[in-house]
């Protein structure tokens, strides 16, 4: 996180700038400024949430009376997106993309949405604008040369998902990122007050959605949000000695409260008393309550999670730099990581003919041999890091990684079995790279093998729903941590170099990519060059044909699972 230190002015400007952004559609000359405006605003929402979650949660209860319904609705939607992402452990860049989508929901119809909130009748043109608002937003963004990405994908699905997320019939919803924005939209609409419409509390809205949805990811995310609201209870109401009060923050042994008089802040108090909070909307224009009181020096710091594991990366780098002459040196490199023992025992199991787990770290290393023990430890450490990276499609990514593992096991089952670790390790490194550097691009879909750059081989990105990896970032990543690994360098070849100049190791890696996509994707169409490469590699690995490999792949499926 940056050194950004929010203050009351920053909090106030979230409303001001959201209000201004929602007006940009009505001035076509300013369309080119819309994306930079949304990007900067999304960054501020994320930073304010990270540093002042209690204040942001309080605004889910507040209705800022100086602003209209659409502004309050949009601010609530953005705060909820931040809360969902923070509760689920997603990174800043990913969260910002989703906040931009939330900001864009009513971008083309803020006036019309305000009229609907007042129960005013819309003209045919206004009704059409509201109904087709996402199409108009996409057109506006396209005219400003905004690159196609996750925001456009979410907006194109948002109305459909908003309807389908609850109901009698369980409809399949595959895009988890769109589900998050949908949940934020549904809750924001339920808790933002409108005349003549029942207003839900945040607790009621979460419960209603949880009970009404059939989607497991939605239920897990709603549970995480509920825990986040409990952890940071800012904005909830209590009674303190007969007087209305609002919780500013939970402390280690009680609460920090602000006393209220007619929804205005009149004093602060710190108490050891525990309360059962009450959530209800508060309409106010009191600047102290809305903005300044949340920056009192008595407010505790939020709990920060550490995503970077410098110690593990140092070990991964060290393991990749040396040709080890004895097991003792490898054991020394991994000693600080107690969690690696069990993971190594499971990983080494596939090297044992009876499928038995090793009993000690030394036993694990001797089972696989000195020449690849370093690679095995490197892979297990990377898998530890991957498990700590949170993403809406984390389970899908992990299943695809296991699928690649299985492809390699079957491919080498007739010959060159000793190459397993050398071929799998680059894919493990690539999975981490994708989750860390391309988190906003990852999707559930698999792009067919034939959609490739003409002079380059197929990218691993196809397995995760997007076109190609960033060559510059991938090169830096490989050179920093895997410079001395031939197969990691070969993997880099397959992503960056001309496919006619690939080394033998690179051709093997291309074949693994093709087989993974071929066996997992909907389309089995491959190009002539891909077909010839597969035939050559399969023949070298003592397979008669692609069909015989696929038959064996299906037959071996139960015994190729990873614990």
C-alpha positions as CSV (number, residue, x, y, z in Angstrom):
1,X,0.0,0.0,0.0
2,X,1.2,3.6,-0.7
3,X,2.0,6.2,2.0
4,X,-1.4,7.8,1.3
5,X,-2.8,9.3,4.5
6,X,-6.5,10.2,4.2
7,X,-8.1,13.1,5.9
8,X,-11.7,14.5,6.1
9,X,-11.2,16.3,2.8
10,X,-10.4,13.1,1.0
11,X,-13.6,11.5,2.4
12,X,-15.7,14.5,1.4
13,X,-14.1,14.5,-2.1
14,X,-15.3,10.9,-2.7
15,X,-18.8,12.3,-2.7
16,X,-17.9,15.4,-4.7
17,X,-16.0,13.6,-7.4
18,X,-18.5,10.8,-7.7
19,X,-21.2,13.4,-8.2
20,X,-19.1,15.2,-10.8
21,X,-18.2,11.9,-12.6
22,X,-21.9,11.0,-12.8
23,X,-22.5,14.2,-14.7
24,X,-19.8,13.7,-17.4
25,X,-22.1,11.8,-19.7
26,X,-24.3,14.9,-20.2
27,X,-21.3,16.8,-21.7
28,X,-19.9,14.9,-24.7
29,X,-16.9,17.1,-24.9
30,X,-15.7,15.6,-21.6
31,X,-16.1,12.0,-22.6
32,X,-12.3,11.7,-23.1
33,X,-11.8,12.5,-19.4
34,X,-14.2,9.9,-18.1
35,X,-11.8,6.9,-17.8
36,X,-8.9,8.9,-16.1
37,X,-11.5,10.3,-13.7
38,X,-12.9,6.9,-12.8
39,X,-9.5,5.4,-12.4
40,X,-8.3,8.1,-10.0
41,X,-11.6,8.0,-8.1
42,X,-11.5,4.2,-7.8
43,X,-7.9,4.4,-6.4
44,X,-9.1,6.8,-3.8
45,X,-12.0,4.6,-2.8
46,X,-9.6,1.7,-2.3
47,X,-7.1,3.7,-0.3
48,X,-9.7,5.3,1.9
49,X,-11.2,1.8,2.6
50,X,-7.8,0.3,3.4
51,X,-7.0,3.1,5.9
52,X,-10.4,3.9,7.3
53,X,-12.8,0.9,7.0
54,X,-14.9,2.1,9.9
55,X,-15.6,5.4,8.3
56,X,-16.5,3.7,5.0
57,X,-18.8,1.2,6.7
58,X,-20.5,4.2,8.5
59,X,-21.3,5.7,5.2
60,X,-23.3,2.6,4.3
61,X,-25.7,3.7,7.1
62,X,-25.5,7.5,6.2
63,X,-27.4,9.3,3.6
64,X,-25.5,12.4,2.8
65,X,-28.3,14.9,2.5
66,X,-26.3,17.4,0.4
67,X,-26.1,14.9,-2.5
68,X,-28.8,13.2,-4.5
69,X,-29.9,9.6,-4.5
70,X,-27.7,8.4,-7.4
71,X,-24.6,9.8,-5.8
72,X,-25.3,8.1,-2.4
73,X,-26.2,4.9,-4.2
74,X,-23.0,4.9,-6.2
75,X,-20.8,5.7,-3.2
76,X,-22.5,2.8,-1.3
77,X,-21.9,0.5,-4.2
78,X,-18.2,1.4,-4.4
79,X,-17.7,1.0,-0.7
80,X,-19.4,-2.4,-0.8
81,X,-17.1,-3.5,-3.7
82,X,-14.1,-2.5,-1.6
83,X,-15.5,-4.3,1.5
84,X,-16.1,-7.6,-0.5
85,X,-12.6,-7.5,-2.1
86,X,-10.9,-6.6,1.2
87,X,-12.9,-9.4,3.1
88,X,-11.9,-11.9,0.4
89,X,-8.2,-10.8,0.4
90,X,-8.0,-9.5,-3.2
91,X,-5.3,-7.0,-4.1
92,X,-5.6,-3.3,-4.8
93,X,-5.3,-3.4,-8.6
94,X,-8.1,-6.0,-8.8
95,X,-10.3,-4.1,-6.4
96,X,-9.9,-0.9,-8.4
97,X,-11.1,-2.5,-11.6
98,X,-14.3,-3.6,-9.8
99,X,-14.8,-0.2,-8.3
100,X,-14.5,1.4,-11.8
101,X,-17.3,-1.0,-12.9
102,X,-19.4,0.0,-9.9
103,X,-18.9,3.7,-10.7
104,X,-20.0,3.1,-14.3
105,X,-23.3,1.4,-13.4
106,X,-25.3,4.7,-13.4
107,X,-22.8,6.8,-15.4
108,X,-25.2,7.6,-18.2
109,X,-28.4,8.1,-16.3
110,X,-27.8,9.8,-12.9
111,X,-30.6,12.4,-13.6
112,X,-33.0,9.7,-14.7
113,X,-32.2,7.5,-11.7
114,X,-32.9,10.4,-9.3
115,X,-36.3,10.8,-11.0
116,X,-37.1,7.1,-10.5
117,X,-36.1,7.4,-6.8
118,X,-38.7,10.3,-6.5
119,X,-41.3,8.1,-8.3
120,X,-41.4,10.6,-11.2
121,X,-42.6,9.4,-14.6
122,X,-39.8,9.1,-17.2
123,X,-40.2,9.9,-20.9
124,X,-39.7,7.2,-23.5
125,X,-36.3,8.5,-24.2
126,X,-35.3,8.6,-20.5
127,X,-36.7,5.1,-20.0
128,X,-34.6,3.8,-23.0
129,X,-31.5,5.5,-21.6
130,X,-31.9,3.8,-18.2
131,X,-32.7,0.4,-19.8
132,X,-29.7,0.6,-22.2
133,X,-27.3,2.6,-19.9
134,X,-24.6,0.0,-19.9
135,X,-24.5,-0.1,-23.7
136,X,-24.2,3.7,-23.8
137,X,-21.4,3.5,-21.2
138,X,-19.5,1.0,-23.3
139,X,-20.0,3.2,-26.4
140,X,-18.8,6.2,-24.5
141,X,-15.7,4.4,-23.2
142,X,-15.0,3.0,-26.7
143,X,-15.1,6.6,-28.1
144,X,-12.5,7.6,-25.5
145,X,-10.3,4.7,-26.7
146,X,-10.5,2.9,-23.4
147,X,-9.0,-0.6,-23.8
148,X,-11.3,-3.6,-23.6
149,X,-11.1,-5.4,-20.3
150,X,-12.8,-6.6,-17.1
151,X,-15.0,-3.5,-16.7
152,X,-16.6,-3.9,-20.1
153,X,-17.2,-7.6,-19.3
154,X,-18.8,-6.9,-16.0
155,X,-21.1,-4.1,-17.3
156,X,-22.3,-6.3,-20.2
157,X,-23.5,-8.9,-17.6
158,X,-24.6,-6.8,-14.7
159,X,-28.3,-6.5,-15.3
160,X,-28.6,-10.2,-16.1
161,X,-26.7,-11.2,-13.0
162,X,-28.7,-8.8,-10.8
163,X,-31.9,-10.6,-11.8
164,X,-30.4,-14.1,-11.7
165,X,-28.5,-14.0,-8.5
166,X,-31.6,-14.7,-6.5
167,X,-34.9,-16.5,-7.4
168,X,-36.6,-19.8,-7.4
169,X,-34.6,-21.2,-10.3
170,X,-30.8,-21.7,-9.8
171,X,-29.3,-20.2,-13.0
172,X,-25.6,-20.9,-13.6
173,X,-23.5,-17.7,-13.1
174,X,-19.9,-18.3,-14.1
175,X,-18.2,-14.9,-13.8
176,X,-17.3,-14.5,-10.1
177,X,-16.1,-10.9,-10.6
178,X,-19.5,-9.9,-12.0
179,X,-21.1,-11.7,-9.1
180,X,-19.2,-9.4,-6.6
181,X,-20.3,-6.2,-8.3
182,X,-23.8,-7.6,-8.6
183,X,-23.9,-8.3,-4.8
184,X,-22.7,-4.8,-4.1
185,X,-25.3,-3.3,-6.5
186,X,-28.1,-5.3,-4.9
187,X,-27.1,-4.4,-1.3
188,X,-26.5,-0.7,-2.2
189,X,-29.9,-0.4,-3.8
190,X,-31.6,-2.1,-0.7
191,X,-29.9,0.2,1.9
192,X,-29.9,3.6,0.1
193,X,-33.1,5.4,1.2
194,X,-35.8,6.3,-1.4
195,X,-39.3,7.8,-0.7
196,X,-42.1,5.2,-0.7
197,X,-39.7,2.3,-0.8
198,X,-38.7,0.1,2.1
199,X,-35.1,0.6,3.2
200,X,-33.2,-2.4,4.4
201,X,-30.4,-2.3,7.0
202,X,-27.1,-3.7,5.9
203,X,-27.7,-6.8,8.0
204,X,-31.1,-7.4,6.5
205,X,-29.8,-7.0,3.0
206,X,-26.9,-9.5,3.5
207,X,-29.2,-12.0,5.1
208,X,-31.8,-11.7,2.4
209,X,-29.3,-12.2,-0.4
210,X,-27.6,-15.1,1.4
211,X,-30.9,-16.9,1.8
212,X,-32.1,-16.0,-1.7
213,X,-29.1,-17.0,-3.8
214,X,-28.1,-20.5,-5.0
215,X,-24.6,-19.5,-5.9
216,X,-21.9,-20.8,-3.6
217,X,-19.4,-18.1,-4.4
218,X,-22.0,-15.4,-3.6
219,X,-22.8,-17.1,-0.3
220,X,-19.1,-17.3,0.7
221,X,-18.6,-13.7,-0.2
222,X,-21.6,-12.6,1.7
223,X,-20.3,-14.5,4.8
224,X,-16.9,-12.8,4.4
225,X,-18.7,-9.4,4.1
226,X,-20.7,-10.0,7.3
227,X,-17.5,-10.8,9.2
228,X,-15.9,-7.7,7.8
229,X,-18.8,-5.5,9.0
230,X,-18.6,-7.1,12.5
231,X,-14.8,-6.5,12.6
232,X,-15.3,-2.8,11.7
233,X,-18.7,-1.8,13.1
234,X,-18.4,1.9,12.4
235,X,-21.8,3.6,11.9
236,X,-23.9,1.2,13.9
237,X,-26.1,2.7,16.6
238,X,-26.2,2.0,20.3
239,X,-27.7,3.5,23.5
240,X,-25.2,4.9,26.0
241,X,-26.7,5.9,29.3
242,X,-30.0,6.6,27.7
243,X,-28.5,8.7,24.9
244,X,-28.2,7.8,21.2
245,X,-24.6,7.1,20.2
246,X,-22.8,5.8,17.1
247,X,-19.9,3.4,17.1
248,X,-16.7,4.9,15.6
249,X,-14.6,1.8,16.1
250,X,-14.2,-1.3,18.2
251,X,-11.2,-1.2,20.5
252,X,-9.2,-4.1,22.1
253,X,-11.5,-4.0,25.1
254,X,-14.6,-1.9,24.2
255,X,-15.8,0.7,21.8
256,X,-15.1,4.3,20.8
257,X,-18.4,6.2,20.5
258,X,-19.8,9.5,19.2
259,X,-22.8,10.9,21.0
260,X,-25.6,12.1,18.8
261,X,-28.3,14.8,19.1
262,X,-30.7,14.9,16.1
263,X,-28.2,13.0,14.0
264,X,-25.4,15.5,14.7
265,X,-22.2,14.7,16.6
266,X,-22.0,16.3,20.0
267,X,-19.2,14.5,21.8
268,X,-16.9,11.4,21.9
269,X,-16.5,8.8,24.6
270,X,-14.4,5.7,25.0
271,X,-16.0,2.8,27.0
272,X,-15.2,-0.7,28.0
273,X,-18.9,-1.6,27.7
274,X,-19.9,-4.1,25.0
275,X,-23.0,-3.4,22.9
276,X,-25.4,-5.1,20.5
277,X,-25.3,-2.7,17.6
278,X,-28.3,-1.6,15.7
279,X,-28.1,-0.8,12.0
280,X,-30.4,1.8,10.4
281,X,-30.2,4.6,7.8
282,X,-29.2,8.1,9.1
283,X,-29.9,11.1,6.9
284,X,-27.5,13.9,7.8
285,X,-25.6,16.9,6.5
286,X,-23.4,17.2,9.6
287,X,-19.9,17.5,8.3
288,X,-18.4,16.4,11.6
289,X,-20.3,13.1,11.6
290,X,-19.9,12.5,7.9
291,X,-16.2,13.3,7.5
292,X,-14.0,14.8,10.3
293,X,-14.7,12.7,13.4
294,X,-13.3,9.5,11.7
295,X,-9.8,10.9,11.8
296,X,-9.6,11.3,15.5
297,X,-6.2,10.2,17.0
298,X,-8.0,7.7,19.2
299,X,-9.2,5.7,16.2
300,X,-7.2,2.4,16.1
301,X,-5.3,1.4,13.0
302,X,-7.0,-1.2,10.7
303,X,-5.7,-4.7,10.6
304,X,-3.3,-5.0,7.7
305,X,-2.6,-8.3,5.9
306,X,0.9,-8.9,4.4
307,X,0.8,-10.3,0.9
308,X,4.5,-10.2,0.0
309,X,6.6,-13.0,1.4
310,X,10.1,-11.8,0.9
311,X,11.6,-14.7,2.9
312,X,10.0,-17.3,0.7
313,X,11.1,-15.5,-2.5
314,X,14.6,-15.3,-1.2
315,X,14.6,-19.1,-0.7
316,X,13.0,-19.7,-4.1
317,X,15.7,-17.5,-5.7
318,X,18.5,-19.3,-3.7
319,X,17.1,-22.8,-4.7
320,X,17.3,-21.7,-8.4
321,X,20.8,-20.4,-8.3
322,X,22.8,-23.4,-7.2
323,X,23.6,-26.9,-8.4
324,X,23.5,-28.6,-5.0
325,X,26.2,-31.2,-4.1
326,X,24.5,-32.5,-1.0
327,X,21.0,-32.7,0.5
328,X,22.2,-30.8,3.6
329,X,22.5,-27.5,1.7
330,X,18.9,-27.9,0.3
331,X,17.6,-28.6,3.8
332,X,19.3,-25.5,5.1
333,X,17.6,-23.3,2.4
334,X,14.1,-24.5,3.4
335,X,14.6,-24.8,7.2
336,X,12.8,-21.5,8.1
337,X,9.6,-22.8,6.5
338,X,8.0,-25.3,8.9
339,X,4.9,-25.6,6.7
340,X,6.9,-27.1,3.8
341,X,7.4,-30.5,5.5
342,X,3.9,-31.8,5.0
343,X,3.7,-30.3,1.5
344,X,7.0,-32.0,0.5
345,X,5.8,-35.3,1.9
346,X,2.7,-35.2,-0.4
347,X,4.6,-33.9,-3.4
348,X,7.3,-36.6,-3.1
349,X,4.7,-39.3,-2.9
350,X,4.3,-39.5,-6.6
351,X,8.0,-40.4,-6.9
352,X,7.4,-43.5,-4.8
353,X,6.2,-46.6,-6.7
354,X,3.9,-47.6,-3.9
355,X,2.5,-44.1,-3.6
356,X,3.7,-43.8,0.0
357,X,4.4,-40.5,1.8
358,X,8.0,-39.8,2.9
359,X,8.5,-39.6,6.7
360,X,11.1,-36.8,6.9
361,X,12.3,-33.9,4.8
362,X,15.6,-35.8,4.1
363,X,13.5,-38.8,3.1
364,X,11.5,-36.6,0.6
365,X,14.7,-35.3,-1.0
366,X,16.3,-38.7,-1.3
367,X,13.2,-40.1,-2.9
368,X,13.4,-37.6,-5.7
369,X,17.1,-37.4,-6.1
370,X,19.7,-34.7,-5.6
371,X,19.5,-33.4,-9.2
372,X,15.8,-32.4,-8.9
373,X,15.3,-32.0,-5.2
374,X,16.0,-28.2,-5.4
375,X,13.3,-27.9,-8.1
376,X,10.8,-29.9,-6.0
377,X,11.4,-27.6,-3.0
378,X,11.1,-24.5,-5.2
379,X,7.8,-25.8,-6.6
380,X,6.4,-26.5,-3.1
381,X,7.3,-23.1,-1.9
382,X,5.7,-21.5,-4.9
383,X,2.5,-23.6,-4.3
384,X,2.5,-22.2,-0.8
385,X,2.6,-18.7,-2.2
386,X,-0.2,-19.5,-4.8
387,X,-2.4,-20.8,-2.0
388,X,-2.0,-17.4,-0.3
389,X,-3.0,-15.4,-3.3
390,X,-6.8,-14.7,-3.2
391,X,-8.8,-14.4,-6.4
392,X,-12.5,-14.9,-7.4
393,X,-11.3,-17.7,-9.7
394,X,-8.7,-19.2,-7.3
395,X,-10.4,-22.6,-7.2
396,X,-10.7,-22.7,-11.0
397,X,-7.0,-21.7,-11.3
398,X,-5.9,-24.4,-8.9
399,X,-8.0,-27.1,-10.7
400,X,-6.4,-26.0,-14.0
401,X,-2.9,-26.3,-12.4
402,X,-3.7,-29.8,-11.2
403,X,-5.0,-30.5,-14.8
404,X,-1.6,-29.5,-16.1
405,X,0.1,-31.7,-13.5
406,X,-2.0,-34.6,-14.7
407,X,-1.2,-33.9,-18.4
408,X,2.5,-34.0,-17.6
409,X,2.2,-37.2,-15.6
410,X,0.4,-39.1,-18.3
411,X,2.6,-37.7,-21.1
412,X,5.7,-39.0,-19.3
413,X,4.2,-42.3,-18.2
414,X,5.9,-44.2,-21.1
415,X,9.2,-42.4,-21.2
416,X,11.4,-39.7,-19.6
417,X,9.5,-39.8,-16.3
418,X,12.6,-38.2,-14.7
419,X,11.7,-35.0,-16.5
420,X,8.4,-34.5,-14.5
421,X,9.8,-31.9,-12.1
422,X,11.7,-30.0,-14.7
423,X,8.5,-29.7,-16.8
424,X,6.0,-28.9,-14.1
425,X,8.0,-26.3,-12.2
426,X,7.9,-23.7,-14.9
427,X,4.1,-24.0,-15.0
428,X,3.9,-23.5,-11.2
429,X,5.9,-20.3,-11.6
430,X,3.6,-19.2,-14.4
431,X,0.5,-19.8,-12.3
432,X,1.8,-17.5,-9.6
433,X,2.8,-14.9,-12.2
434,X,-0.7,-14.9,-13.7
435,X,-2.4,-14.5,-10.4
436,X,-0.1,-11.7,-9.3
437,X,0.4,-9.8,-12.6
438,X,-2.7,-10.6,-14.6
439,X,-5.3,-10.9,-11.8
440,X,-7.8,-8.7,-13.6
441,X,-7.6,-10.7,-16.8
442,X,-8.2,-14.2,-15.4
443,X,-11.5,-15.8,-16.4
444,X,-13.0,-19.2,-16.2
445,X,-13.2,-19.7,-20.0
446,X,-10.6,-21.5,-22.1
447,X,-9.5,-19.8,-25.4
448,X,-9.2,-22.4,-28.2
449,X,-5.7,-23.4,-29.4
450,X,-6.2,-21.8,-32.8
451,X,-6.5,-18.2,-31.5
452,X,-2.8,-17.4,-31.4
453,X,-0.3,-14.9,-32.6
454,X,0.8,-16.0,-36.1
455,X,4.6,-16.2,-35.4
456,X,4.4,-17.3,-31.8
457,X,3.4,-20.5,-29.9
458,X,0.3,-20.8,-27.8
459,X,0.3,-18.9,-24.6
460,X,-0.5,-20.4,-21.2
461,X,-2.9,-17.4,-20.9
462,X,-5.4,-19.1,-23.1
463,X,-6.1,-21.6,-20.4
464,X,-7.1,-18.7,-18.1
465,X,-9.3,-16.8,-20.6
466,X,-7.0,-14.1,-22.0
467,X,-4.6,-13.6,-24.9
468,X,-1.0,-13.4,-23.8
469,X,1.3,-12.7,-20.8
470,X,3.2,-9.5,-20.5
471,X,6.6,-10.4,-22.1
472,X,8.5,-7.7,-20.4
473,X,7.2,-8.6,-16.9
474,X,7.6,-12.3,-17.5
475,X,11.2,-11.9,-18.7
476,X,12.0,-9.9,-15.6
477,X,10.3,-12.5,-13.3
478,X,12.1,-15.4,-14.9
479,X,15.5,-13.7,-14.9
480,X,15.1,-12.6,-11.2
481,X,14.1,-16.0,-9.8
482,X,14.7,-18.8,-12.3
483,X,17.6,-17.6,-14.4
484,X,19.6,-20.9,-14.0
485,X,16.7,-23.2,-14.9
486,X,16.8,-24.5,-18.5
487,X,13.1,-25.3,-18.5
488,X,12.0,-22.0,-17.0
489,X,14.0,-20.3,-19.8
490,X,12.3,-22.6,-22.3
491,X,8.9,-21.6,-20.9
492,X,9.9,-18.0,-21.5
493,X,10.8,-18.9,-25.1
494,X,7.3,-20.3,-25.7
495,X,5.7,-17.0,-24.6
496,X,8.1,-14.6,-26.3
497,X,10.1,-16.1,-29.2
498,X,9.3,-17.1,-32.8
499,X,7.8,-20.6,-32.8
500,X,10.1,-21.7,-35.6
501,X,13.2,-21.2,-33.4
502,X,12.1,-23.0,-30.3
503,X,14.4,-25.3,-28.4
504,X,13.6,-29.0,-27.7
505,X,12.5,-28.1,-24.1
506,X,10.4,-25.3,-25.4
507,X,8.6,-27.6,-27.9
508,X,7.8,-30.0,-25.0
509,X,6.3,-27.1,-23.0
510,X,4.3,-26.0,-26.0
511,X,3.0,-29.6,-26.3
512,X,1.9,-29.6,-22.7
513,X,0.1,-26.3,-23.1
514,X,-1.7,-27.6,-26.2
515,X,-2.7,-30.8,-24.5
516,X,-4.0,-29.0,-21.4
517,X,-6.1,-26.7,-23.6
518,X,-7.2,-29.5,-25.9
519,X,-8.4,-31.7,-23.1
520,X,-10.0,-28.9,-21.1
521,X,-11.5,-26.6,-23.7
522,X,-14.7,-26.8,-25.7
523,X,-12.9,-26.7,-29.1
524,X,-10.5,-29.5,-30.3
525,X,-9.5,-27.6,-33.4
526,X,-5.7,-27.2,-33.8
527,X,-3.6,-25.6,-36.5
528,X,-1.3,-27.6,-38.9
529,X,1.8,-26.5,-37.0
530,X,0.3,-27.4,-33.7
531,X,-0.7,-30.8,-35.0
532,X,2.8,-31.6,-36.3
533,X,4.4,-30.5,-33.1
534,X,2.1,-32.6,-31.0
535,X,2.7,-35.6,-33.2
536,X,6.5,-35.2,-32.9
537,X,6.5,-34.8,-29.1
538,X,4.0,-37.6,-28.5
539,X,6.0,-39.9,-30.7
540,X,9.2,-39.0,-28.7
541,X,7.3,-39.8,-25.5
542,X,6.3,-43.2,-27.1
543,X,2.6,-42.4,-27.8
544,X,1.1,-43.7,-30.9
545,X,-1.3,-40.8,-31.5
546,X,-3.1,-37.9,-29.9
547,X,-6.2,-40.1,-29.6
548,X,-4.3,-42.8,-27.6
549,X,-3.0,-40.1,-25.3
550,X,-6.5,-38.7,-24.7
551,X,-7.8,-42.2,-24.0
552,X,-5.0,-42.8,-21.4
553,X,-5.5,-39.4,-19.9
554,X,-9.2,-40.2,-19.2
555,X,-8.4,-43.7,-18.0
556,X,-5.6,-42.5,-15.6
557,X,-7.7,-39.6,-14.3
558,X,-8.6,-41.2,-10.9
559,X,-5.0,-42.2,-10.1
560,X,-3.6,-38.8,-11.1
561,X,-5.3,-36.7,-8.6
562,X,-3.2,-34.5,-6.3
563,X,-3.9,-34.5,-2.5
